[in-house]
């Protein structure tokens, strides 16, 4: 198992090299550069900028320089943020995005699985219909609509929660969590869609398991209901759920453009779109490679988790 | 979970519309009546909470690009001159406005001698010296600093030579450090004594004092810059000389400013300015309604509701004109716009009033002339008014009756929801009034920038905004054959000639007459087809007093006036 995990991680190196090459090539191939705007800058000013940032060198040379620096942990600087190192920008943002993502994941898992189990156990009765309706709504209403509605109700009308911000200097856990007034809306809004999805998957998966012969056998043996649910049903119903949770985790901890935009959360979710729009080459490379790494690691974690849930799965 | 990164902006377009609808419903309720009189609230309430759209790229005055970041620099730094509410140049750190009469300007207009206020101090208590201004201008021109917003100082002796020492992409040069130092020493700015700074110009420049009021001419402290390098603008490191100091800069979240105890001018009454970075317009508007912001620009989707006669927000509205002209740019060198009659036909085919009233909900001023109102050179009588009959006639005279025989016309525009709406309006007008189907290619801003600035387009909609309020910023740069931003490829020897004459003219009245003549010539040729002058609506909480917006403000409206702003008692 350890050898398997290590092998998978080592594969990350060629994968990242390949991704970096493709991204670098695409980024330079696309029209428009970092200094292009509605106003034309004097040629000498453009040259000054290109010199300062090494863009006057041939592209292949720029790529080799990038790789050489990246191997030493230096992903370059951002043109759009007063030459701040890209690694610093991503790590600062990731601290926020990961915390927000994990909170949303916790909320989505607890709420979604709870709702799914509840609905499955009351199959085709009122609580089931109510649960399915809630889950369908959760997946159908886009985050920005839900977010705006929540802001309107809890911020503008009731004055209960903050409409924007993520100020960790004076929060629940200083340096990590903002006050709950700022925390509540982004977490709930972000958790709604994955929560609803999890509820539906859990319900379907659990219903299937509950129909299996071995559950009937367990019932016939006279096992208590709780033991049937916890030991025999839920554990077997968990595999499809886990398959969903893995990519979900990766998506949540890399951040949501919409949520971070709407609630002014200083995370990484907006970085990629912003950096592409500004042709901020350093930041484009940094965020792409960072996302790739997070996604590979999240998928690996899910694969390893399968083995814990299902003893039949073994990795060599 | 999400349908791919590239489709997100489209989701956002829809989002903006939904947000607008929902927030329009929210406009009721907020009933705050203006406080009687203007008594000052206690110091702990003297807080102003504002918003900009995102983390500023920089607050280093010499690295600032155009308007975006400048609202944060104006409170933190002070130049020799500034603008008053009517956009006149007035002394800030300078003792008086230099003129030929008081000996501040030499008779030939080439030497400016400026005396610095003897009480002027940096926020750490050190005196502001002439040497600080000498260092600052040379730093701004340093080709290795790569300032994007400095070429308008090329009129200073040696400035162009120093700033362009690295050459251009086609002709790069590799000067040694000694070469650069020599060029640097030749820049025509010097300290006559501790408090007197002297600028030497290559040729007379009627806008030189205006340019000295811009942020690129703000002083920075050599020892502070050299000690902290790129981090000199962080809170704790930054030493400024404006009415406020940088108390906190939490990246990606906010900037907090407090009064500068060493400021030599009128003491600010505000004890704290918080500038929050809120990306989304609708979110900022919601924050204003929720009482978390004291001023906000009204987002276009809710404009109609906010400005409606019955709206409770009416009393909080401030209309802010801007020195911005939005226009259809036609490439004068590309068919069919190389034909002056086609350009004239297009200029007459767009109902500007309908555009402003309907599409922009009144936030703007229809404009057929180019130089906007509120600055010298404005002349409402110029340009072609909306006249569809005449437009059709001109098109026929050009050899394209009812558009027959015209080549395909494609507009270039930025793919952003507000631009798309404006473009659709223009497309519809052209179809309705000229019978021509035009198409539009929507691209992201860098692609637009590259194609537009290299003249690889047929027609485009874009705007020009004032750097300073004088016609030399609006005519030669855009329409002279040598103009760096002559992106419509307008060519008129007569226009060029007028520009040369105006530059050499020392009499203000005669110079403006020359500019007026040139503007008329260019508009008669329909080199560009203006649409409207931009305006925005600002909501300000009733307790905020003396936040005075001007047409040259940066992203935060009223950014020149923070030193006077205060919160009234309830």
Boltz contact constraints between the chains, C-beta under 6 A:
constraints:
  - contact:
      token1: [A, 31]
      token2: [B, 447]
      max_distance: 6.0
  - contact:
      token1: [A, 31]
      token2: [B, 450]
      max_distance: 6.0
  - contact:
      token1: [A, 32]
      token2: [B, 446]
      max_distance: 6.0
  - contact:
      token1: [A, 32]
      token2: [B, 447]
      max_distance: 6.0
  - contact:
      token1: [A, 32]
      token2: [B, 450]
      max_distance: 6.0
  - contact:
      token1: [A, 36]
      token2: [B, 446]
      max_distance: 6.0
  - contact:
      token1: [A, 36]
      token2: [B, 449]
      max_distance: 6.0
  - contact:
      token1: [A, 36]
      token2: [B, 450]
      max_distance: 6.0
  - contact:
      token1: [A, 37]
      token2: [B, 449]
      max_distance: 6.0
  - contact:
      token1: [A, 38]
      token2: [B, 449]
      max_distance: 6.0
  - contact:
      token1: [A, 38]
      token2: [B, 462]
      max_distance: 6.0
  - contact:
      token1: [A, 39]
      token2: [B, 485]
      max_distance: 6.0
  - contact:
      token1: [A, 40]
      token2: [B, 453]
      max_distance: 6.0
  - contact:
      token1: [A, 40]
      token2: [B, 484]
      max_distance: 6.0
  - contact:
      token1: [A, 40]
      token2: [B, 485]
      max_distance: 6.0
  - contact:
      token1: [A, 41]
      token2: [B, 148]
      max_distance: 6.0
  - contact:
      token1: [A, 42]
      token2: [B, 151]
      max_distance: 6.0
  - contact:
      token1: [A, 42]
      token2: [B, 484]
      max_distance: 6.0
  - contact:
      token1: [A, 43]
      token2: [B, 168]
      max_distance: 6.0
  - contact:
      token1: [A, 44]
      token2: [B, 164]
      max_distance: 6.0
  - contact:
      token1: [A, 44]
      token2: [B, 168]
      max_distance: 6.0
  - contact:
      token1: [A, 45]
      token2: [B, 148]
      max_distance: 6.0
  - contact:
      token1: [A, 47]
      token2: [B, 166]
      max_distance: 6.0
  - contact:
      token1: [A, 47]
      token2: [B, 168]
      max_distance: 6.0
  - contact:
      token1: [A, 47]
      token2: [B, 169]
      max_distance: 6.0
  - contact:
      token1: [A, 48]
      token2: [B, 143]
      max_distance: 6.0
  - contact:
      token1: [A, 48]
      token2: [B, 146]
      max_distance: 6.0
  - contact:
      token1: [A, 48]
      token2: [B, 166]
      max_distance: 6.0
  - contact:
      token1: [A, 49]
      token2: [B, 146]
      max_distance: 6.0
  - contact:
      token1: [A, 51]
      token2: [B, 166]
      max_distance: 6.0
  - contact:
      token1: [A, 52]
      token2: [B, 146]
      max_distance: 6.0
  - contact:
      token1: [A, 80]
      token2: [B, 57]
      max_distance: 6.0
  - contact:
      token1: [A, 82]
      token2: [B, 58]
      max_distance: 6.0
  - contact:
      token1: [A, 83]
      token2: [B, 230]
      max_distance: 6.0
  - contact:
      token1: [A, 144]
      token2: [B, 15]
      max_distance: 6.0
  - contact:
      token1: [A, 145]
      token2: [B, 18]
      max_distance: 6.0
  - contact:
      token1: [A, 148]
      token2: [B, 19]
      max_distance: 6.0
  - contact:
      token1: [A, 148]
      token2: [B, 22]
      max_distance: 6.0
  - contact:
      token1: [A, 151]
      token2: [B, 286]
      max_distance: 6.0
  - contact:
      token1: [A, 152]
      token2: [B, 22]
      max_distance: 6.0
  - contact:
      token1: [A, 152]
      token2: [B, 26]
      max_distance: 6.0
  - contact:
      token1: [A, 155]
      token2: [B, 290]
      max_distance: 6.0
  - contact:
      token1: [A, 156]
      token2: [B, 26]
      max_distance: 6.0
  - contact:
      token1: [A, 156]
      token2: [B, 286]
      max_distance: 6.0
  - contact:
      token1: [A, 156]
      token2: [B, 289]
      max_distance: 6.0
  - contact:
      token1: [A, 156]
      token2: [B, 290]
      max_distance: 6.0
  - contact:
      token1: [A, 163]
      token2: [B, 286]
      max_distance: 6.0
  - contact:
      token1: [A, 163]
      token2: [B, 287]
      max_distance: 6.0
  - contact:
      token1: [A, 163]
      token2: [B, 290]
      max_distance: 6.0
  - contact:
      token1: [A, 163]
      token2: [B, 292]
      max_distance: 6.0
  - contact:
      token1: [A, 164]
      token2: [B, 278]
      max_distance: 6.0
  - contact:
      token1: [A, 164]
      token2: [B, 283]
      max_distance: 6.0
  - contact:
      token1: [A, 164]
      token2: [B, 287]
      max_distance: 6.0
  - contact:
      token1: [A, 251]
      token2: [B, 1]
      max_distance: 6.0
  - contact:
      token1: [A, 257]
      token2: [B, 8]
      max_distance: 6.0
  - contact:
      token1: [A, 261]
      token2: [B, 279]
      max_distance: 6.0
  - contact:
      token1: [A, 261]
      token2: [B, 280]
      max_distance: 6.0
  - contact:
      token1: [A, 262]
      token2: [B, 280]
      max_distance: 6.0
  - contact:
      token1: [A, 262]
      token2: [B, 283]
      max_distance: 6.0
  - contact:
      token1: [A, 264]
      token2: [B, 278]
      max_distance: 6.0
  - contact:
      token1: [A, 266]
      token2: [B, 252]
      max_distance: 6.0
  - contact:
      token1: [A, 266]
      token2: [B, 253]
      max_distance: 6.0
  - contact:
      token1: [A, 277]
      token2: [B, 444]
      max_distance: 6.0
  - contact:
      token1: [A, 279]
      token2: [B, 446]
      max_distance: 6.0
